[in-house]
Amino acid sequence: MHYDLEMLLRGAWKAPSAQDLQKEIADLSEAEKDTIRKVVDHIVISGMHDLLFALQEEADSEGSIRVLVDKSEVAKNSDGIHGEIFGDEGWIARFSEYKK
């Protein structure tokens, strides 16, 4: 996702569907582009958290949504999977190419 955003901010996409947006972005200052990066980062992290929170709630209430890895329900292997993305040892710090 961040790769896509950086390509868009640089005006590097060749796809016709990206051209109008890239033209609008081209005149933004670096400070404005940094604000866009922060907004997108916030939206993606919030979306990840909300999805994982919903999976945790489903697991805790024996709901119908399950995510299985090697036949093991991932949310049941955690006491709060939605929090595992945060912190120095969280998923973002460990796996993201685009750390804050």
Secondary structure, DSSP 8 states (H G I E B T S, - for coil): -HHHHHHHHHT----HHHHHHHHHHHT--HHHHHHHHHHHHHHHHHHHHHHHHHHHHHHHTT-S---EETTEEGGGG-S-GGGTTSSTTSHHHHH-SS--
